[in-house]
Amino acid sequence: MLTPMLISLGLPTDRLPKHPELASAAAITTVSQRAEAAGYDAVFVTDHPFPSAKYIARGGHHSIDPFVALSFAAAATTTLRLQTNLLILAYRNPFVTAHGISTLDSLSDGRTIIGVGAGYLEPEFAALGAEFAGRGKRNDEVLTAMTAAWRGEPVDMDGSDFRATDNVLQPLPAQRPHPPLLIGGNSTAAIRRAVTMAQGWIPMPSPASAAKMLGTPGIETLDDLGGRIAIAERLAAEHGRSEPLQIWFTPWAMSGFGDRQWDPRPLLEELAALAELGVAGVTVTLPGTTLDDFLRALDAFAADIVQQAP
């Protein structure tokens, strides 16, 4: 029997500046409480602190600070998980990031799921003083530094732009040794990072035509995803990993490349097929330009999919 699939709902905080109501404290509170009551397992936010105007004009989006947004969701709920999807590790000092994650996990009684990514917007990297070309290597460095800090013991580590000498982190995360780490990206390098340094992997549906812009191979079909999962299984065997890799995915219609509309029967069939491939959780983005519109979509998707999913 398949394990029930986890479903994480995107908080609509990315619709600035056109729809500021959806990025308000009241909206985060209301959406999070309604999602918890309707049976969603988690809510998630993305991470774009300072994108370029060109990116926004071409259909990109802003985001509010992920830790601040999820802290509002945490305070309004009791069981709902709090997910970053995706947190860009190169944008911040690794110990500042580790502290933010551990604080959120501690205050929420261990409800965080930390999806991280390498990022793809070079102008945003430049504005934040982060190196774009070396972002993969930086991800490895940050993951190593954060997991060391979360042990709660003095850290001695020289990094590319930091030096820790007998430094100690508090509070520690409620989940021990740390919250689940999920690595985002479709590339073999991202899959290897997930296998060797994390608990899970978040491949993303995207057209092959967007591979250059996103810096990661496209996944257009279930067969494409199956091929990537086969790579993960091969790498796990090569590295002697015995722990199952928790895989998250986004149904195409509910992704940034879809129309955020759904037909219940084919979507439930797709979720069943994803579960057969070994996908443990899905992230969904729903339509809505007002809070009332979004709540109607939340309720409808819960009735059609969340309460019927495998």
N, C-alpha and C positions, 0 to 999 in steps of 0.2 A: 504493500500500500504506500502511495506517495505521501510525503510529508506535506501538510497544508502550505500553500504558497503564501509568502508574506507580501503585502501590498503597501507601498509607501506613496503618499500623496504629496505632490509638490505644492508648497504654500505659494499663493499667487503674489508673492512679494517682488516679483521680477517685472512688474508691469508699470514701472515708473518711466517717465513722468506723467504719462497719459492717464493713469488710473490710480492716483495716490490713495484712494480709499482702501484698496486691496493691500497696501503696505502699511496700514495703520496698526496700532496696538490692539484696537477693538477687533479688526479683521483677523489678525493672527490668533487672538483669544477665541473668537467665535468659530473660526474654521477648525482649529485644533480640537476644541471641545466636541464639535459636531462630527469630526472625523473619528475621534475616539469612540463616541457613542454609536456610530454607524458601522464599526468593525474594522476600520483601517488599522494596520499595524504600526504605521509610522508616518511622519511628515518629513519632508526634506526641503532644503534650500540650496541654492547655488552660490557662487563666489566670484563676483566681478566688482572689486572695490573702485576701479578707476578706468573703465574702458574708453576707447577712443570714440569721438563723435562719428567717424566714418563707419565703425563697427555698428553703432546704434542705427545709423541711417540705412544700413544694409539689412536691417532686420534683427540685429543683436539686442541684448537687453542689459539693463542694470540689475543690481541686487542690493538689498540692505545687508548689513554685516551679519554673517551666518551665526556667530555666537550670540549676538544680541537677539536676533529673530528667534532662535531655538530656545533661548532662555525664557522668552515670553510664552512660547508653546509649552515649555516644561512647567512653568508656574501655573498654567491653566488646566493641566491634565495630571493624571496619576499613573497611567500604564502605557500611554502612547510613546513609541520610540522616536528618537530625534536624530535625523540623518543629515550629514553633509553630502551633497551630490552635485558637484564635487568641490572639495576644498583644495585650493592650489597651494601646494607646500612651498614653492619657491618664493611666494610673495612675502613671507614673514620669517623672522628669526625662529629657528626650530624650538627653542625653549619657551618663547612666547606662545607659540602654537600649542606646544605640549601643555602649558599652564592653562590656556583657554579650554582645551579639550578636557583636561582633568577636572577643572572647576565645574564645567557644565555636567560632566558625568557624576561628580560628587553631589552636586546640588539636586540633580534629577534622580538620585538613587539608582544610578547605573543604567540609564536608558539610551545612551548614545550609540550610534553606528557611524563610523567615520570613513566616508568615501573620499578618496584623495585622487588628484590627477596632476599631470605634468603641465597642463595649460597649453594654449595655442595662440594667444593674442600677443604678438610681439610688441606692439605699442604700449600695451598695458604693463608688460614686463619692464619696458624702458622707463615708464613713468614711475614705477615702484622701486626702481633701482635693482631689479633682479636680472640675472643673466639668462637670456633666452636660449642661446645655443647649448648651454650646459645644464638645461633643466632636468634631464633624465638623471644625470649624475647627482644633481642637487636633491632630487627626490630620495635617492638611496641614502644620502648623507642625513637628510632630515628624519627619515624613518629610523635610522640607527640612533640618532641623537634623542628623539622622542622616547623610544622604547627604553633607552638607558635612563632617562630622567624619571620615567614612570616606575622604575624599580624602587624609588624612594631612598636610594643610597647616593653618597657623593659621586659626582660625575667629573671625570678628568678627560677632556676630549678637545683636540684641536681640529677645527673645521675650516672650510674655505674662507669664511668671514667671521668666525667666532672662536673664542677660546674659553672653555670651562675648566676651572681649577677648583676642585673640592666644592662644587655647587650642588645644592639639594633642592628638590621640588616639593612643594606642598600647595594645596591638598593633593593627595594621590587620587586617581580615579577609583570610583566604587567598584567597577569591574576589574578583576585582577586576572592576569597581570596588567591589562589595559583593555579599553573598548575594542571591539572588532574593527580591524582595519581592512578596507576594501579598496583595491587599486583599480582605477578607471583607465580605460584605453583598450584599443583593439590590436595594438602592435605586439609582436613577439616579445619585445623588451618589456612592455607593460605586463604581459602574461607571466614572464619570468620573474618580474618583481613581485607579483601577487603570490606566485608559488613559493618564493624563497623568503619573503619578508612580511607576509600578511595572512589574514584569515580568509579573504575573499577577493573576488574579481568582478568588475563592472564593465563588461563590453557594452558598446552602444550602437544602436541602429543608425546607420548613416549611409548615404549614397556614395558609391565609388568616386563619383565626380567631385565630392567634397573632401577627398582624402588629403589633397595637398593643403587645403585651407586648415583642416582640423589636425593635420600632422599625425593621422592614424588611418589604417586601412578601413575601407567601407565594409559594412555588414548589411546586406540588402535582403537576405533570405534566411530561412531556418537552416538551410544547408550551409550557408556561409558561417552562421553561428556554430553549427556542429563542427565545421572544420577548425574553427578557432578553439573550441573545447577540446578537440583531439590534440591540438598543440599543447594545451594546458596539461592534459593527461600525460603526454610524452615527457614534458618538462618535469612534472611531479615525479615520474618514475626515475628520470635521470638524477634528480636531486634527493631521492629517497624520502619524499614527503608521504606520510601516511595519513595525515589529517585531511578530511575532505575539504575541497575548496568551495566556499559558499559563493555561488554565482548569482548575480543580479542582472536583469535586463529590462528593456522598455519595449512593450509592443509598439510596432511602427506607428499605428494611428495615434497613439498617445504620446508620441515623442515630439521633439522640436521640429522634426521634418514631416510630421503628420498634421492632420487637421483637427486633432483633439476631439473628434467625434467617434462614436463606436456603434457597431452593430453587435448586439449581445452574443448571438450564436457563434459567428466566426471568431469573435474575440475570445470566448470561452474555449473554443477549439484550439486557438493559438496558445492560450495559457496551458492547456493540457499537453500540447506538443512541447512547449518549453519545459514543463515539469518532467516530461519523459527524457529530455536532453540533460536534465540535472539542474535546471534553474530553480533556485530556492526563493527568489524574491523578485518583484517587479516594481518599477517606479512609473508613475503615471502623472501626466500634466493635463488638467481639465480646462475647458473654456470658461470665459466669464470676464466681463469688463466692469461689473459692479459686484458688490458683496452678495446681493440677492441672487444674481445670475449664477455666481460661482457656487453658492450653497445649493441651488437647485441641481446643478450638475453633480455636485458631491453626493447628494441624496440619490439621484438617479443612477449614478455609477455604482453606488453601494448596493442598491437593490438589484441592478442588472448583473453586476460582476462580483463585487466584494463578497457578498453573501452567497454566491453560487460557485466561486472559483474552486479549483482543485486543491 
